[in-house]
């Protein structure tokens, strides 16, 4: 939440999903020393449940493959049980849990074939 999004945009880490000129979702992807990170994915609340999140996730996986990564990583807050369940349905597996920057996080990875 405290990210410098102007810098992320300048670093080509941010994508948007538009529908009829309205931004309905965003995606932040980052190459890190430990791999390809899906740093943020969000869909407007009134557009959730319509497949936009899955489209963004599919794009993230395609972008990871395009860049030559064999996996994509993400983390979420441990209390976000619905998100964790969704990521599991999409093929992510939990790799560890830990506290970082005061947040209880669940780290997940999906191998790309």
C-alpha positions, 0 to 999 in steps of 0.5 A: 500500500505504500509502494511508489506506483509512479516508479512502478509504472516507470519501471514497466511493472504495472498493467491495467485491464480495461473494459469500455474505457474503464480500468477494471483491474490492475496487475503489478509484476516484478522480477526479483532476485528470487524469481518472478513475483506477482506483487499485486492483483486487484479488480474493482469490487463491483466487477469481481466474480466476472472473470477479470481476476482470472484473466489478470492471473493468466496474463501474469503467468504468460508474462512469466513464461515470456520472460523465461521464468519456470514459476511465479510467486506471490504472497498474501496476508494469512487472514485472506483465506478466500484469496488463498483458496483461489490461488490454490484452485489456480495451481499455487502451492503454499511454500512458507508462512512468516511475518514480514513488515508486521504482516503475517504472510502466506507465500505461494508458488506456481510452477509453469509448464 
